[in-house]
Amino acid sequence: KENGIAPIGKVNVLDEKGLDSKEKGLIYTIQFAASKTFIEPSFYKEKFKLTDDVWYFEKDGYFKYVTGKYLTKKEAKAGMVQLGIPGFVTVVDQSKVK
């Protein structure tokens, strides 16, 4: 742990075909940090020099920080490479991110 930031584990994501149209509100995104304590999303935006917004959601006692909204896992992976940030692709419900 560094500055209260926990290491990130693997998360199951949907297949390469993209999200099922029945799964309204779900998006692929890049999770790059998780913390037991709240950290302003602007901290990460500045730290990683991101132009996209940074959002967070709470799960399992952690604040999880994400950026980017993608329709497919492939697009999200490409976005992660383009942004040059560490992390992994995950699926979130847009209504859960703040």
Salt bridges, closest charged atoms under 4 A:
ASP53 OD1 - LYS45 NZ 3.42
GLU58 OE2 - LYS98 NZ 3.22
